[in-house]
Amino acid sequence: MEIPVAWSALLVVTALWNVLIWPRFWRRIAKDPRSRDADGRATRFYTVHAALIGVSLALGLAVGVLGVITLV
């Protein structure tokens, strides 16, 4: 079964979106005062966002690899 080039390109674009957007969001989360408590330890706010960003980047990588494989 052959996948249309448009679908493969969409996968690659989606991967690029994730790789470009989530690191910027990470920087904002790291600077947010809600990320650390008074003792400087990471809060739940920080931990939850770190997990969300990590999962999103992993999925973005997987989608990008799939997009490249289907293009080749």
C-alpha positions in Angstrom: 0.0 0.0 0.0 1.4 3.3 -1.1 0.9 6.4 1.0 0.3 9.7 -0.9 3.2 12.2 -0.8 0.8 14.8 0.7 0.2 12.6 3.8 3.9 12.0 4.2 4.6 15.7 3.9 2.0 16.4 6.5 3.7 14.0 8.9 7.0 15.8 8.4 5.5 19.3 8.8 3.8 18.1 12.0 7.1 16.8 13.3 8.8 20.1 12.5 6.0 22.0 14.3 6.6 20.0 17.4 10.4 20.4 17.3 10.1 24.2 16.8 7.3 25.0 19.2 7.7 22.8 22.3 11.3 23.9 23.1 10.1 27.5 23.1 7.3 26.6 25.4 9.7 24.8 27.7 11.8 28.0 28.1 8.7 29.9 29.1 7.7 27.2 31.6 11.2 27.1 33.1 11.1 30.9 33.7 7.5 30.9 35.1 7.5 31.6 38.9 5.0 28.7 39.4 7.7 26.2 38.3 9.7 26.4 41.5 8.7 26.6 45.1 10.3 28.9 47.7 13.1 26.4 48.2 13.8 26.1 44.5 12.4 22.7 44.0 10.3 21.8 41.0 6.6 22.1 41.5 3.8 20.0 40.0 3.2 22.7 37.5 6.8 22.2 36.3 6.7 18.4 36.4 3.4 18.1 34.5 4.5 20.5 31.8 7.9 18.7 31.5 6.0 15.4 31.0 3.7 17.0 28.4 6.5 18.5 26.5 8.6 15.3 26.7 5.8 13.2 25.3 5.0 15.8 22.6 8.6 15.8 21.5 8.8 12.0 21.4 5.6 11.8 19.4 6.9 14.5 17.1 10.1 12.6 16.5 8.2 9.4 15.8 5.9 11.1 13.4 8.8 12.7 11.7 10.6 9.4 11.3 7.4 7.9 9.9 7.0 10.8 7.5 10.5 10.5 6.2 10.2 6.7 5.9 7.0 7.0 3.9 8.6 9.6 1.6 11.6 7.4 0.8 
